[in-house]
Amino acid sequence: MNGEVERPVETLLITDKEASRLLRISRSKFHVLVAEGRIPRLKLGRSARYRRVDVLAFVERLAAEQSNVAPYNFDEQAPDRSQRPLAK
């Protein structure tokens, strides 16, 4: 070895099964979201794959639609929400 620590590779593309598991929804509900255009699909030959970042972005858009929380920017550091007042 050359002294470098090998880091695990983050999966960029995931299957519908992995995406639905990540969202904790059924595969059929996941396919409805894809059909509605809410989560983009990538075709690789006869296979369909989904970018993990697109699935995470869907969650952020959903949270923003349902509250006054701004969507999370994955390129920036997470904001400190420890001083945020509790909702009444």
PDB file with one MODEL, atoms N, CA, C and O in Angstrom:
MODEL        1
ATOM      1  N   MET A   1       0.818  -1.188   0.000  1.00  0.00           N
ATOM      2  CA  MET A   1       0.000   0.000   0.000  1.00  0.00           C
ATOM      3  C   MET A   1       0.862   1.251   0.000  1.00  0.00           C
ATOM      4  O   MET A   1       2.005   1.222   0.455  1.00  0.00           O
ATOM      5  N   ASN A   2       0.323   2.334  -0.503  1.00  0.00           N
ATOM      6  CA  ASN A   2       1.075   3.578  -0.555  1.00  0.00           C
ATOM      7  C   ASN A   2       0.676   4.535   0.569  1.00  0.00           C
ATOM      8  O   ASN A   2       1.006   5.719   0.504  1.00  0.00           O
ATOM      9  N   GLY A   3      -0.025   4.051   1.596  1.00  0.00           N
ATOM     10  CA  GLY A   3      -0.387   4.886   2.731  1.00  0.00           C
ATOM     11  C   GLY A   3      -1.702   5.627   2.583  1.00  0.00           C
ATOM     12  O   GLY A   3      -2.154   6.275   3.527  1.00  0.00           O
ATOM     13  N   GLU A   4      -2.323   5.543   1.418  1.00  0.00           N
ATOM     14  CA  GLU A   4      -3.603   6.227   1.215  1.00  0.00           C
ATOM     15  C   GLU A   4      -4.737   5.349   1.705  1.00  0.00           C
ATOM     16  O   GLU A   4      -4.735   4.132   1.519  1.00  0.00           O
ATOM     17  N   VAL A   5      -5.707   5.998   2.339  1.00  0.00           N
ATOM     18  CA  VAL A   5      -6.884   5.277   2.792  1.00  0.00           C
ATOM     19  C   VAL A   5      -7.908   5.280   1.666  1.00  0.00           C
ATOM     20  O   VAL A   5      -8.269   6.329   1.133  1.00  0.00           O
ATOM     21  N   GLU A   6      -8.362   4.097   1.321  1.00  0.00           N
ATOM     22  CA  GLU A   6      -9.339   3.998   0.237  1.00  0.00           C
ATOM     23  C   GLU A   6     -10.727   4.317   0.783  1.00  0.00           C
ATOM     24  O   GLU A   6     -11.179   3.698   1.746  1.00  0.00           O
ATOM     25  N   ARG A   7     -11.395   5.281   0.168  1.00  0.00           N
ATOM     26  CA  ARG A   7     -12.729   5.686   0.592  1.00  0.00           C
ATOM     27  C   ARG A   7     -13.776   4.902  -0.180  1.00  0.00           C
ATOM     28  O   ARG A   7     -13.569   4.556  -1.343  1.00  0.00           O
ATOM     29  N   PRO A   8     -14.910   4.620   0.474  1.00  0.00           N
ATOM     30  CA  PRO A   8     -15.973   3.941  -0.268  1.00  0.00           C
ATOM     31  C   PRO A   8     -16.517   4.839  -1.369  1.00  0.00           C
ATOM     32  O   PRO A   8     -16.596   6.057  -1.204  1.00  0.00           O
ATOM     33  N   VAL A   9     -16.884   4.245  -2.473  1.00  0.00           N
ATOM     34  CA  VAL A   9     -17.408   4.985  -3.615  1.00  0.00           C
ATOM     35  C   VAL A   9     -18.895   5.225  -3.393  1.00  0.00           C
ATOM     36  O   VAL A   9     -19.643   4.284  -3.129  1.00  0.00           O
ATOM     37  N   GLU A  10     -19.329   6.486  -3.499  1.00  0.00           N
ATOM     38  CA  GLU A  10     -20.742   6.799  -3.372  1.00  0.00           C
ATOM     39  C   GLU A  10     -21.431   6.465  -4.687  1.00  0.00           C
ATOM     40  O   GLU A  10     -20.975   6.865  -5.759  1.00  0.00           O
ATOM     41  N   THR A  11     -22.512   5.742  -4.595  1.00  0.00           N
ATOM     42  CA  THR A  11     -23.262   5.348  -5.775  1.00  0.00           C
ATOM     43  C   THR A  11     -23.974   6.550  -6.368  1.00  0.00           C
ATOM     44  O   THR A  11     -24.749   7.216  -5.681  1.00  0.00           O
ATOM     45  N   LEU A  12     -23.719   6.833  -7.633  1.00  0.00           N
ATOM     46  CA  LEU A  12     -24.366   7.958  -8.300  1.00  0.00           C
ATOM     47  C   LEU A  12     -25.716   7.574  -8.870  1.00  0.00           C
ATOM     48  O   LEU A  12     -26.676   8.341  -8.788  1.00  0.00           O
ATOM     49  N   LEU A  13     -25.788   6.384  -9.448  1.00  0.00           N
ATOM     50  CA  LEU A  13     -27.026   5.908 -10.054  1.00  0.00           C
ATOM     51  C   LEU A  13     -27.587   4.758  -9.229  1.00  0.00           C
ATOM     52  O   LEU A  13     -26.855   3.867  -8.799  1.00  0.00           O
ATOM     53  N   ILE A  14     -28.905   4.793  -9.015  1.00  0.00           N
ATOM     54  CA  ILE A  14     -29.544   3.752  -8.231  1.00  0.00           C
ATOM     55  C   ILE A  14     -30.741   3.194  -9.002  1.00  0.00           C
ATOM     56  O   ILE A  14     -31.254   3.833  -9.921  1.00  0.00           O
ATOM     57  N   THR A  15     -31.172   2.009  -8.618  1.00  0.00           N
ATOM     58  CA  THR A  15     -32.325   1.373  -9.253  1.00  0.00           C
ATOM     59  C   THR A  15     -33.618   1.897  -8.642  1.00  0.00           C
ATOM     60  O   THR A  15     -33.597   2.612  -7.639  1.00  0.00           O
ATOM     61  N   ASP A  16     -34.740   1.537  -9.254  1.00  0.00           N
ATOM     62  CA  ASP A  16     -36.030   1.948  -8.698  1.00  0.00           C
ATOM     63  C   ASP A  16     -36.247   1.327  -7.317  1.00  0.00           C
ATOM     64  O   ASP A  16     -36.835   1.955  -6.437  1.00  0.00           O
ATOM     65  N   LYS A  17     -35.781   0.115  -7.136  1.00  0.00           N
ATOM     66  CA  LYS A  17     -35.907  -0.541  -5.835  1.00  0.00           C
ATOM     67  C   LYS A  17     -35.119   0.212  -4.764  1.00  0.00           C
ATOM     68  O   LYS A  17     -35.615   0.432  -3.659  1.00  0.00           O
ATOM     69  N   GLU A  18     -33.885   0.606  -5.099  1.00  0.00           N
ATOM     70  CA  GLU A  18     -33.055   1.347  -4.147  1.00  0.00           C
ATOM     71  C   GLU A  18     -33.645   2.732  -3.859  1.00  0.00           C
ATOM     72  O   GLU A  18     -33.639   3.193  -2.718  1.00  0.00           O
ATOM     73  N   ALA A  19     -34.153   3.385  -4.904  1.00  0.00           N
ATOM     74  CA  ALA A  19     -34.733   4.717  -4.733  1.00  0.00           C
ATOM     75  C   ALA A  19     -35.991   4.664  -3.878  1.00  0.00           C
ATOM     76  O   ALA A  19     -36.178   5.504  -2.998  1.00  0.00           O
ATOM     77  N   SER A  20     -36.849   3.690  -4.126  1.00  0.00           N
ATOM     78  CA  SER A  20     -38.074   3.583  -3.329  1.00  0.00           C
ATOM     79  C   SER A  20     -37.748   3.223  -1.884  1.00  0.00           C
ATOM     80  O   SER A  20     -38.424   3.679  -0.962  1.00  0.00           O
ATOM     81  N   ARG A  21     -36.720   2.412  -1.685  1.00  0.00           N
ATOM     82  CA  ARG A  21     -36.283   2.098  -0.331  1.00  0.00           C
ATOM     83  C   ARG A  21     -35.722   3.338   0.364  1.00  0.00           C
ATOM     84  O   ARG A  21     -35.969   3.560   1.549  1.00  0.00           O
ATOM     85  N   LEU A  22     -34.969   4.140  -0.381  1.00  0.00           N
ATOM     86  CA  LEU A  22     -34.408   5.378   0.159  1.00  0.00           C
ATOM     87  C   LEU A  22     -35.524   6.330   0.602  1.00  0.00           C
ATOM     88  O   LEU A  22     -35.411   6.989   1.636  1.00  0.00           O
ATOM     89  N   LEU A  23     -36.590   6.397  -0.178  1.00  0.00           N
ATOM     90  CA  LEU A  23     -37.727   7.256   0.133  1.00  0.00           C
ATOM     91  C   LEU A  23     -38.722   6.604   1.096  1.00  0.00           C
ATOM     92  O   LEU A  23     -39.603   7.268   1.641  1.00  0.00           O
ATOM     93  N   ARG A  24     -38.566   5.299   1.296  1.00  0.00           N
ATOM     94  CA  ARG A  24     -39.478   4.515   2.142  1.00  0.00           C
ATOM     95  C   ARG A  24     -40.910   4.562   1.622  1.00  0.00           C
ATOM     96  O   ARG A  24     -41.865   4.776   2.369  1.00  0.00           O
ATOM     97  N   ILE A  25     -41.021   4.355   0.320  1.00  0.00           N
ATOM     98  CA  ILE A  25     -42.319   4.265  -0.344  1.00  0.00           C
ATOM     99  C   ILE A  25     -42.321   3.010  -1.202  1.00  0.00           C
ATOM    100  O   ILE A  25     -41.272   2.406  -1.427  1.00  0.00           O
ATOM    101  N   SER A  26     -43.488   2.618  -1.680  1.00  0.00           N
ATOM    102  CA  SER A  26     -43.564   1.434  -2.540  1.00  0.00           C
ATOM    103  C   SER A  26     -42.955   1.745  -3.910  1.00  0.00           C
ATOM    104  O   SER A  26     -42.850   2.903  -4.314  1.00  0.00           O
ATOM    105  N   ARG A  27     -42.564   0.693  -4.603  1.00  0.00           N
ATOM    106  CA  ARG A  27     -42.022   0.882  -5.953  1.00  0.00           C
ATOM    107  C   ARG A  27     -43.084   1.436  -6.882  1.00  0.00           C
ATOM    108  O   ARG A  27     -42.775   2.242  -7.760  1.00  0.00           O
ATOM    109  N   SER A  28     -44.336   1.016  -6.706  1.00  0.00           N
ATOM    110  CA  SER A  28     -45.397   1.538  -7.582  1.00  0.00           C
ATOM    111  C   SER A  28     -45.604   3.038  -7.343  1.00  0.00           C
ATOM    112  O   SER A  28     -45.819   3.782  -8.300  1.00  0.00           O
ATOM    113  N   LYS A  29     -45.545   3.493  -6.097  1.00  0.00           N
ATOM    114  CA  LYS A  29     -45.664   4.929  -5.815  1.00  0.00           C
ATOM    115  C   LYS A  29     -44.469   5.679  -6.413  1.00  0.00           C
ATOM    116  O   LYS A  29     -44.619   6.784  -6.934  1.00  0.00           O
ATOM    117  N   PHE A  30     -43.285   5.069  -6.332  1.00  0.00           N
ATOM    118  CA  PHE A  30     -42.096   5.689  -6.932  1.00  0.00           C
ATOM    119  C   PHE A  30     -42.285   5.858  -8.439  1.00  0.00           C
ATOM    120  O   PHE A  30     -41.936   6.901  -8.992  1.00  0.00           O
ATOM    121  N   HIS A  31     -42.834   4.837  -9.107  1.00  0.00           N
ATOM    122  CA  HIS A  31     -43.053   4.914 -10.550  1.00  0.00           C
ATOM    123  C   HIS A  31     -44.098   5.966 -10.905  1.00  0.00           C
ATOM    124  O   HIS A  31     -44.030   6.562 -11.980  1.00  0.00           O
ATOM    125  N   VAL A  32     -45.059   6.202 -10.023  1.00  0.00           N
ATOM    126  CA  VAL A  32     -46.034   7.286 -10.236  1.00  0.00           C
ATOM    127  C   VAL A  32     -45.306   8.635 -10.216  1.00  0.00           C
ATOM    128  O   VAL A  32     -45.565   9.490 -11.064  1.00  0.00           O
ATOM    129  N   LEU A  33     -44.408   8.827  -9.265  1.00  0.00           N
ATOM    130  CA  LEU A  33     -43.640  10.073  -9.179  1.00  0.00           C
ATOM    131  C   LEU A  33     -42.786  10.281 -10.432  1.00  0.00           C
ATOM    132  O   LEU A  33     -42.656  11.401 -10.925  1.00  0.00           O
ATOM    133  N   VAL A  34     -42.210   9.198 -10.936  1.00  0.00           N
ATOM    134  CA  VAL A  34     -41.403   9.274 -12.166  1.00  0.00           C
ATOM    135  C   VAL A  34     -42.300   9.628 -13.349  1.00  0.00           C
ATOM    136  O   VAL A  34     -41.947  10.484 -14.160  1.00  0.00           O
ATOM    137  N   ALA A  35     -43.460   8.973 -13.449  1.00  0.00           N
ATOM    138  CA  ALA A  35     -44.387   9.229 -14.555  1.00  0.00           C
ATOM    139  C   ALA A  35     -44.895  10.674 -14.530  1.00  0.00           C
ATOM    140  O   ALA A  35     -45.146  11.265 -15.580  1.00  0.00           O
ATOM    141  N   GLU A  36     -45.043  11.235 -13.337  1.00  0.00           N
ATOM    142  CA  GLU A  36     -45.474  12.627 -13.197  1.00  0.00           C
ATOM    143  C   GLU A  36     -44.352  13.617 -13.501  1.00  0.00           C
ATOM    144  O   GLU A  36     -44.582  14.825 -13.549  1.00  0.00           O
ATOM    145  N   GLY A  37     -43.137  13.103 -13.707  1.00  0.00           N
ATOM    146  CA  GLY A  37     -41.999  13.968 -14.008  1.00  0.00           C
ATOM    147  C   GLY A  37     -41.365  14.592 -12.784  1.00  0.00           C
ATOM    148  O   GLY A  37     -40.564  15.519 -12.901  1.00  0.00           O
ATOM    149  N   ARG A  38     -41.714  14.093 -11.610  1.00  0.00           N
ATOM    150  CA  ARG A  38     -41.181  14.672 -10.372  1.00  0.00           C
ATOM    151  C   ARG A  38     -39.787  14.157 -10.050  1.00  0.00           C
ATOM    152  O   ARG A  38     -39.033  14.803  -9.322  1.00  0.00           O
ATOM    153  N   ILE A  39     -39.441  12.987 -10.597  1.00  0.00           N
ATOM    154  CA  ILE A  39     -38.096  12.425 -10.454  1.00  0.00           C
ATOM    155  C   ILE A  39     -37.665  11.965 -11.841  1.00  0.00           C
ATOM    156  O   ILE A  39     -38.324  11.115 -12.440  1.00  0.00           O
ATOM    157  N   PRO A  40     -36.559  12.518 -12.363  1.00  0.00           N
ATOM    158  CA  PRO A  40     -36.125  12.135 -13.718  1.00  0.00           C
ATOM    159  C   PRO A  40     -35.543  10.726 -13.780  1.00  0.00           C
ATOM    160  O   PRO A  40     -34.946  10.233 -12.824  1.00  0.00           O
ATOM    161  N   ARG A  41     -35.737  10.096 -14.942  1.00  0.00           N
ATOM    162  CA  ARG A  41     -35.244   8.738 -15.195  1.00  0.00           C
ATOM    163  C   ARG A  41     -34.162   8.793 -16.263  1.00  0.00           C
ATOM    164  O   ARG A  41     -34.266   9.547 -17.230  1.00  0.00           O
ATOM    165  N   LEU A  42     -33.140   8.001 -16.081  1.00  0.00           N
ATOM    166  CA  LEU A  42     -32.076   7.852 -17.077  1.00  0.00           C
ATOM    167  C   LEU A  42     -32.169   6.456 -17.651  1.00  0.00           C
ATOM    168  O   LEU A  42     -32.297   5.484 -16.907  1.00  0.00           O
ATOM    169  N   LYS A  43     -32.106   6.345 -18.966  1.00  0.00           N
ATOM    170  CA  LYS A  43     -32.137   5.044 -19.618  1.00  0.00           C
ATOM    171  C   LYS A  43     -30.712   4.633 -19.972  1.00  0.00           C
ATOM    172  O   LYS A  43     -29.960   5.398 -20.575  1.00  0.00           O
ATOM    173  N   LEU A  44     -30.361   3.419 -19.588  1.00  0.00           N
ATOM    174  CA  LEU A  44     -29.083   2.814 -19.953  1.00  0.00           C
ATOM    175  C   LEU A  44     -29.406   1.525 -20.686  1.00  0.00           C
ATOM    176  O   LEU A  44     -29.535   0.462 -20.078  1.00  0.00           O
ATOM    177  N   GLY A  45     -29.534   1.635 -22.006  1.00  0.00           N
ATOM    178  CA  GLY A  45     -29.990   0.490 -22.779  1.00  0.00           C
ATOM    179  C   GLY A  45     -31.432   0.190 -22.411  1.00  0.00           C
ATOM    180  O   GLY A  45     -32.307   1.042 -22.567  1.00  0.00           O
ATOM    181  N   ARG A  46     -31.685  -1.019 -21.922  1.00  0.00           N
ATOM    182  CA  ARG A  46     -33.041  -1.401 -21.508  1.00  0.00           C
ATOM    183  C   ARG A  46     -33.283  -1.130 -20.027  1.00  0.00           C
ATOM    184  O   ARG A  46     -34.398  -1.303 -19.536  1.00  0.00           O
ATOM    185  N   SER A  47     -32.250  -0.708 -19.321  1.00  0.00           N
ATOM    186  CA  SER A  47     -32.368  -0.473 -17.882  1.00  0.00           C
ATOM    187  C   SER A  47     -32.657   0.992 -17.581  1.00  0.00           C
ATOM    188  O   SER A  47     -32.223   1.885 -18.309  1.00  0.00           O
ATOM    189  N   ALA A  48     -33.386   1.223 -16.513  1.00  0.00           N
ATOM    190  CA  ALA A  48     -33.647   2.578 -16.028  1.00  0.00           C
ATOM    191  C   ALA A  48     -32.877   2.765 -14.725  1.00  0.00           C
ATOM    192  O   ALA A  48     -32.834   1.872 -13.878  1.00  0.00           O
ATOM    193  N   ARG A  49     -32.277   3.929 -14.582  1.00  0.00           N
ATOM    194  CA  ARG A  49     -31.561   4.275 -13.355  1.00  0.00           C
ATOM    195  C   ARG A  49     -31.954   5.693 -12.962  1.00  0.00           C
ATOM    196  O   ARG A  49     -32.473   6.464 -13.769  1.00  0.00           O
ATOM    197  N   TYR A  50     -31.693   6.012 -11.706  1.00  0.00           N
ATOM    198  CA  TYR A  50     -32.068   7.303 -11.148  1.00  0.00           C
ATOM    199  C   TYR A  50     -30.869   7.870 -10.412  1.00  0.00           C
ATOM    200  O   TYR A  50     -30.177   7.163  -9.680  1.00  0.00           O
ATOM    201  N   ARG A  51     -30.635   9.158 -10.616  1.00  0.00           N
ATOM    202  CA  ARG A  51     -29.522   9.781  -9.911  1.00  0.00           C
ATOM    203  C   ARG A  51     -29.913   9.983  -8.456  1.00  0.00           C
ATOM    204  O   ARG A  51     -30.984  10.510  -8.157  1.00  0.00           O
ATOM    205  N   ARG A  52     -29.042   9.561  -7.560  1.00  0.00           N
ATOM    206  CA  ARG A  52     -29.298   9.721  -6.129  1.00  0.00           C
ATOM    207  C   ARG A  52     -29.576  11.184  -5.798  1.00  0.00           C
ATOM    208  O   ARG A  52     -30.452  11.483  -4.986  1.00  0.00           O
ATOM    209  N   VAL A  53     -28.839  12.087  -6.421  1.00  0.00           N
ATOM    210  CA  VAL A  53     -29.018  13.513  -6.154  1.00  0.00           C
ATOM    211  C   VAL A  53     -30.413  13.985  -6.572  1.00  0.00           C
ATOM    212  O   VAL A  53     -30.976  14.873  -5.931  1.00  0.00           O
ATOM    213  N   ASP A  54     -30.981  13.407  -7.639  1.00  0.00           N
ATOM    214  CA  ASP A  54     -32.336  13.777  -8.061  1.00  0.00           C
ATOM    215  C   ASP A  54     -33.376  13.312  -7.049  1.00  0.00           C
ATOM    216  O   ASP A  54     -34.359  14.009  -6.798  1.00  0.00           O
ATOM    217  N   VAL A  55     -33.162  12.137  -6.471  1.00  0.00           N
ATOM    218  CA  VAL A  55     -34.087  11.631  -5.460  1.00  0.00           C
ATOM    219  C   VAL A  55     -34.022  12.517  -4.210  1.00  0.00           C
ATOM    220  O   VAL A  55     -35.055  12.851  -3.629  1.00  0.00           O
ATOM    221  N   LEU A  56     -32.807  12.896  -3.800  1.00  0.00           N
ATOM    222  CA  LEU A  56     -32.648  13.772  -2.646  1.00  0.00           C
ATOM    223  C   LEU A  56     -33.225  15.165  -2.923  1.00  0.00           C
ATOM    224  O   LEU A  56     -33.816  15.781  -2.036  1.00  0.00           O
ATOM    225  N   ALA A  57     -33.053  15.652  -4.142  1.00  0.00           N
ATOM    226  CA  ALA A  57     -33.609  16.958  -4.514  1.00  0.00           C
ATOM    227  C   ALA A  57     -35.134  16.927  -4.484  1.00  0.00           C
ATOM    228  O   ALA A  57     -35.763  17.922  -4.126  1.00  0.00           O
ATOM    229  N   PHE A  58     -35.739  15.790  -4.858  1.00  0.00           N
ATOM    230  CA  PHE A  58     -37.192  15.651  -4.780  1.00  0.00           C
ATOM    231  C   PHE A  58     -37.659  15.829  -3.341  1.00  0.00           C
ATOM    232  O   PHE A  58     -38.658  16.505  -3.094  1.00  0.00           O
ATOM    233  N   VAL A  59     -36.955  15.236  -2.399  1.00  0.00           N
ATOM    234  CA  VAL A  59     -37.314  15.359  -0.986  1.00  0.00           C
ATOM    235  C   VAL A  59     -37.233  16.822  -0.547  1.00  0.00           C
ATOM    236  O   VAL A  59     -38.110  17.309   0.167  1.00  0.00           O
ATOM    237  N   GLU A  60     -36.191  17.513  -0.969  1.00  0.00           N
ATOM    238  CA  GLU A  60     -36.043  18.923  -0.600  1.00  0.00           C
ATOM    239  C   GLU A  60     -37.150  19.781  -1.206  1.00  0.00           C
ATOM    240  O   GLU A  60     -37.673  20.676  -0.542  1.00  0.00           O
ATOM    241  N   ARG A  61     -37.513  19.513  -2.467  1.00  0.00           N
ATOM    242  CA  ARG A  61     -38.611  20.259  -3.095  1.00  0.00           C
ATOM    243  C   ARG A  61     -39.921  19.986  -2.375  1.00  0.00           C
ATOM    244  O   ARG A  61     -40.722  20.898  -2.166  1.00  0.00           O
ATOM    245  N   LEU A  62     -40.138  18.752  -2.002  1.00  0.00           N
ATOM    246  CA  LEU A  62     -41.350  18.375  -1.283  1.00  0.00           C
ATOM    247  C   LEU A  62     -41.427  19.098   0.063  1.00  0.00           C
ATOM    248  O   LEU A  62     -42.483  19.603   0.443  1.00  0.00           O
ATOM    249  N   ALA A  63     -40.315  19.144   0.773  1.00  0.00           N
ATOM    250  CA  ALA A  63     -40.270  19.841   2.057  1.00  0.00           C
ATOM    251  C   ALA A  63     -40.532  21.329   1.872  1.00  0.00           C
ATOM    252  O   ALA A  63     -41.227  21.944   2.682  1.00  0.00           O
ATOM    253  N   ALA A  64     -39.982  21.909   0.815  1.00  0.00           N
ATOM    254  CA  ALA A  64     -40.171  23.341   0.553  1.00  0.00           C
ATOM    255  C   ALA A  64     -41.627  23.640   0.187  1.00  0.00           C
ATOM    256  O   ALA A  64     -42.158  24.684   0.567  1.00  0.00           O
ATOM    257  N   GLU A  65     -42.273  22.734  -0.546  1.00  0.00           N
ATOM    258  CA  GLU A  65     -43.677  22.914  -0.920  1.00  0.00           C
ATOM    259  C   GLU A  65     -44.582  22.884   0.305  1.00  0.00           C
ATOM    260  O   GLU A  65     -45.613  23.556   0.340  1.00  0.00           O
ATOM    261  N   GLN A  66     -44.196  22.107   1.301  1.00  0.00           N
ATOM    262  CA  GLN A  66     -45.054  21.887   2.456  1.00  0.00           C
ATOM    263  C   GLN A  66     -44.723  22.770   3.648  1.00  0.00           C
ATOM    264  O   GLN A  66     -45.384  22.683   4.682  1.00  0.00           O
ATOM    265  N   SER A  67     -43.721  23.608   3.520  1.00  0.00           N
ATOM    266  CA  SER A  67     -43.345  24.480   4.636  1.00  0.00           C
ATOM    267  C   SER A  67     -42.657  25.724   4.099  1.00  0.00           C
ATOM    268  O   SER A  67     -42.552  25.929   2.889  1.00  0.00           O
ATOM    269  N   ASN A  68     -42.204  26.525   5.001  1.00  0.00           N
ATOM    270  CA  ASN A  68     -41.481  27.742   4.627  1.00  0.00           C
ATOM    271  C   ASN A  68     -39.979  27.524   4.619  1.00  0.00           C
ATOM    272  O   ASN A  68     -39.213  28.488   4.606  1.00  0.00           O
ATOM    273  N   VAL A  69     -39.554  26.282   4.625  1.00  0.00           N
ATOM    274  CA  VAL A  69     -38.134  25.945   4.647  1.00  0.00           C
ATOM    275  C   VAL A  69     -37.582  26.028   3.234  1.00  0.00           C
ATOM    276  O   VAL A  69     -38.142  25.444   2.307  1.00  0.00           O
ATOM    277  N   ALA A  70     -36.485  26.754   3.073  1.00  0.00           N
ATOM    278  CA  ALA A  70     -35.838  26.860   1.762  1.00  0.00           C
ATOM    279  C   ALA A  70     -35.203  25.522   1.404  1.00  0.00           C
ATOM    280  O   ALA A  70     -34.707  24.825   2.289  1.00  0.00           O
ATOM    281  N   PRO A  71     -35.206  25.144   0.112  1.00  0.00           N
ATOM    282  CA  PRO A  71     -34.567  23.891  -0.299  1.00  0.00           C
ATOM    283  C   PRO A  71     -33.093  23.868   0.074  1.00  0.00           C
ATOM    284  O   PRO A  71     -32.419  24.896   0.010  1.00  0.00           O
ATOM    285  N   TYR A  72     -32.594  22.713   0.458  1.00  0.00           N
ATOM    286  CA  TYR A  72     -31.202  22.546   0.847  1.00  0.00           C
ATOM    287  C   TYR A  72     -30.315  22.604  -0.386  1.00  0.00           C
ATOM    288  O   TYR A  72     -30.595  21.954  -1.393  1.00  0.00           O
ATOM    289  N   ASN A  73     -29.253  23.377  -0.304  1.00  0.00           N
ATOM    290  CA  ASN A  73     -28.280  23.461  -1.389  1.00  0.00           C
ATOM    291  C   ASN A  73     -27.172  22.464  -1.086  1.00  0.00           C
ATOM    292  O   ASN A  73     -26.397  22.664  -0.151  1.00  0.00           O
ATOM    293  N   PHE A  74     -27.091  21.387  -1.872  1.00  0.00           N
ATOM    294  CA  PHE A  74     -26.119  20.332  -1.618  1.00  0.00           C
ATOM    295  C   PHE A  74     -24.683  20.790  -1.837  1.00  0.00           C
ATOM    296  O   PHE A  74     -23.747  20.097  -1.437  1.00  0.00           O
ATOM    297  N   ASP A  75     -24.497  21.951  -2.468  1.00  0.00           N
ATOM    298  CA  ASP A  75     -23.148  22.452  -2.713  1.00  0.00           C
ATOM    299  C   ASP A  75     -22.623  23.306  -1.570  1.00  0.00           C
ATOM    300  O   ASP A  75     -21.440  23.645  -1.547  1.00  0.00           O
ATOM    301  N   GLU A  76     -23.477  23.656  -0.627  1.00  0.00           N
ATOM    302  CA  GLU A  76     -23.065  24.503   0.498  1.00  0.00           C
ATOM    303  C   GLU A  76     -23.123  23.698   1.781  1.00  0.00           C
ATOM    304  O   GLU A  76     -23.707  22.616   1.840  1.00  0.00           O
ATOM    305  N   GLN A  77     -22.498  24.258   2.808  1.00  0.00           N
ATOM    306  CA  GLN A  77     -22.522  23.629   4.116  1.00  0.00           C
ATOM    307  C   GLN A  77     -23.911  23.801   4.737  1.00  0.00           C
ATOM    308  O   GLN A  77     -24.571  24.814   4.507  1.00  0.00           O
ATOM    309  N   ALA A  78     -24.347  22.839   5.503  1.00  0.00           N
ATOM    310  CA  ALA A  78     -25.673  22.892   6.122  1.00  0.00           C
ATOM    311  C   ALA A  78     -25.780  24.087   7.059  1.00  0.00           C
ATOM    312  O   ALA A  78     -24.860  24.353   7.832  1.00  0.00           O
ATOM    313  N   PRO A  79     -26.911  24.819   6.995  1.00  0.00           N
ATOM    314  CA  PRO A  79     -27.089  25.959   7.890  1.00  0.00           C
ATOM    315  C   PRO A  79     -27.297  25.492   9.323  1.00  0.00           C
ATOM    316  O   PRO A  79     -27.781  24.387   9.565  1.00  0.00           O
ATOM    317  N   ASP A  80     -26.926  26.345  10.263  1.00  0.00           N
ATOM    318  CA  ASP A  80     -27.121  26.044  11.679  1.00  0.00           C
ATOM    319  C   ASP A  80     -28.560  26.363  12.034  1.00  0.00           C
ATOM    320  O   ASP A  80     -28.952  27.529  12.067  1.00  0.00           O
ATOM    321  N   ARG A  81     -29.349  25.330  12.301  1.00  0.00           N
ATOM    322  CA  ARG A  81     -30.764  25.532  12.636  1.00  0.00           C
ATOM    323  C   ARG A  81     -31.020  25.359  14.121  1.00  0.00           C
ATOM    324  O   ARG A  81     -32.172  25.265  14.543  1.00  0.00           O
ATOM    325  N   SER A  82     -29.961  25.317  14.918  1.00  0.00           N
ATOM    326  CA  SER A  82     -30.129  25.103  16.347  1.00  0.00           C
ATOM    327  C   SER A  82     -30.802  26.293  17.030  1.00  0.00           C
ATOM    328  O   SER A  82     -31.418  26.126  18.083  1.00  0.00           O
ATOM    329  N   GLN A  83     -30.697  27.482  16.453  1.00  0.00           N
ATOM    330  CA  GLN A  83     -31.301  28.677  17.037  1.00  0.00           C
ATOM    331  C   GLN A  83     -32.670  28.976  16.465  1.00  0.00           C
ATOM    332  O   GLN A  83     -33.262  30.005  16.791  1.00  0.00           O
ATOM    333  N   ARG A  84     -33.184  28.099  15.620  1.00  0.00           N
ATOM    334  CA  ARG A  84     -34.481  28.309  14.977  1.00  0.00           C
ATOM    335  C   ARG A  84     -35.600  28.146  15.998  1.00  0.00           C
ATOM    336  O   ARG A  84     -35.613  27.154  16.726  1.00  0.00           O
ATOM    337  N   PRO A  85     -36.549  29.094  16.078  1.00  0.00           N
ATOM    338  CA  PRO A  85     -37.629  28.967  17.045  1.00  0.00           C
ATOM    339  C   PRO A  85     -38.548  27.798  16.700  1.00  0.00           C
ATOM    340  O   PRO A  85     -38.715  27.447  15.532  1.00  0.00           O
ATOM    341  N   LEU A  86     -39.131  27.212  17.716  1.00  0.00           N
ATOM    342  CA  LEU A  86     -40.032  26.087  17.520  1.00  0.00           C
ATOM    343  C   LEU A  86     -41.362  26.575  16.957  1.00  0.00           C
ATOM    344  O   LEU A  86     -41.808  27.672  17.296  1.00  0.00           O
ATOM    345  N   ALA A  87     -41.993  25.787  16.114  1.00  0.00           N
ATOM    346  CA  ALA A  87     -43.292  26.136  15.550  1.00  0.00           C
ATOM    347  C   ALA A  87     -44.356  26.025  16.625  1.00  0.00           C
ATOM    348  O   ALA A  87     -44.286  25.159  17.498  1.00  0.00           O
ATOM    349  N   LYS A  88     -45.335  26.901  16.557  1.00  0.00           N
ATOM    350  CA  LYS A  88     -46.410  26.884  17.558  1.00  0.00           C
ATOM    351  C   LYS A  88     -47.552  26.022  17.105  1.00  0.00           C
ATOM    352  O   LYS A  88     -48.546  25.888  17.819  1.00  0.00           O
TER     353      LYS A  88
ENDMDL
END
